[in-house]
């Protein structure tokens, strides 16, 4: 009896409070209705007026509203503003109420954008609050413009920050300064525990103050927070100092900027334990004597450079001449026990007229003698090399302007881009060009990176993504040097970064990282317009460098220079990069390759497949082979060596002449899913090939999914495929994709009738995107209605008039 009495008491309380509060509201809303030109309109219901009054006074009535019975509370929820609607979520769930529909309506009315069709929204509340936080931070939404967003009792940023899982910083680093300001300290602390992904889009050049704010923000979110992924998108002209700042902070290095306040969290942590300098020295990956020499070289060049800058005009580039001399053939970049080599040979630079440190001559002479002995057999060793002129990095037109004496010693630009100098017979360059980015072949230990040893080492991210961010030589060198000891990194994506010959440095750094104890890198995604290595040789090099890699996705859009007959034979990489030795067994489980135009050597691909015994998924995009026999060799290798292969995908490949090889695949009893996407399967001999294909599928009981988009199947081909589901078939096919196959409504209807006739149960999913179903909408709807009794149908409203060329080809 106590529960019903409480219900009645709460209901009476609600009515009393609401009635006393809404008398004035009723008179205000009823008066305009009587004088309306369109005649009297029905006044709001009493219950709705009561709900509005309670919503307006939630600051006083909140605890009472939470205790209201479920039916009454359900009517009040749509009337609450976003702050109280978010606060009451837990109570609503306990009463069996859902707020998802309310948040979805708020998204449609306030955000006015439609989520991507590929996005599956599991919680509209979290999605709305995350987007609301970003809009408020950037100033792109006015909270005072809508009463559902405005409440003086709440801070929009603080209230929504706990729902933010990913944050995007754009343009001139908007929002970074606001987040590190003292009034938003609690907001930043909340973000440090909730944020997992930090994205940068369309960054522009920023000032020193904005970079200092970003430095503090990254320190809080990465080093003391939970951010595990950093992604950079569409940065056509990266600002070197800003890019290096993001990289080094993501790798876990922290060095306070000039004039910055001490970190409160660092002070608390230091009382628990003293920071270890050994962690900071992991990045350098070289022995102590080498670091000492590098420090002295960098200090000497820095002093000379600054003296030169004083004498020159601010816009002029120092023109002091320096020469280069080879010192070493290899550089250990992993731990102290690493013996792997960098490509090209490591060099350093020395300003002419500047005395070397006392230890430099001995090291130089020994290195020179070693180098001479190694290069003696080469026929070109005695020939003088032509002069090389190093180009200035993009976006740098002159000497960098300093912001004060304090900035000179602390600026990331100083300790990353200053290069110590040395001589090499017959080669010259300018100090200004060295400082601005002409570091081809320079030793990473002389890039000023010893300054990182003085930095504290904190937690680092596990996922790094660079999309359309061109990497200068300085940026590539720094990235590679950081990667060589970035043991916490689990996934790396480098997409269209213009690596060029820096791909060899990347391979060496990945090889060094693989040799580090505790290396976690398991996924590598690499794509670019060009590559100095053919894609299969590059794949072999990556697999050898990272034998523990699980996922490898690699794409090159255009042929490499080595595929061009005009390029000399000796223009390729060193032998230790490509090599002809067998690939050791690796741990690859997923391999995706996008090929440039031109025939690919099947033996090279087979060598990769033979070494990948654990491969479960293989995807080949735009692959071309010299003959069907080469393609058959690849398939035979898959059958013999890749017994764990479950998913196989071919996209944009001409398989019209490989019908026997396709039948061989369909008879493979280990594959569970096969994709032939835009492969021109039925271009030749369709009447003979289709029955053979259906017969092979009917006898395959392990194949679960078949995807045939873009193969011009037509109505006749679709009706032939219907026989796969006949009574005498042992096929267990449950997913079929026949998108973009010139299928008409009458053919689809007949396909549905045949499935009904054979009485097959639901076989899963049927995809029908971009077919000619709009030619007869009534018949198409009837066909889809019948099919939905058998399977889950996914279709769209596509305009088939765009496919006239396909229609002509199937007439």
Secondary structure by P-SEA (a helix, b strand, c coil): caaaaaaaaaaaaaaaaaaaacaaaaaaaaaaaaaccccccccccaaaaaaaaaaaaccccaaaaaaccaaaaaaacccccaaaaaaaaaaaaaacccaaaaaaaaaacccccccccccccccaaaaaaaaaaaaaaacccccccccccccccccccccccccccbbbbccccccccccccccaaaaaaaaaacccbbbbcccccccaaaaaaaaaaaaaacccccccbbbbcccccccaaaaaaaaaaaabbbbbcccccccaaaaaaaaacccccccccccccccaaaaaaaaaaaaaaaaaaaaaaaaccccccccbbbbbbbccccccccccccccccccccccccccccccccccaaaaaaaaaaaaaaacccccccccccbbbbbcccccccccccccaaaaaccccccccbbbbbbcccbbbbaaaaaaccccccccccccccccccccccccccbbbbccccccaaaaaaaaaaacccccccbbbbcccccccaaaaaaaaaaaaaacccccccbbbbbcccccccaaaaaaaaaaacccccbbbbbbcccccccccccccccccccccccccccccccccbbbbbbccccccaaaaaaaaaacccccbbbbcccccccaaaaaaaaaaaacccccccbbbbcccccccaaaaaaaaaacccccbbbbccccccccaaaaaaaaaaaaaaacccccbbbbccccccaaaaaaacccccccccccccbbbbccccccaaaaaaaaaaaaaaccccccbbbbccccccccaaaaaaaaaaaaacbbbbbcccccccaaaaaaaac
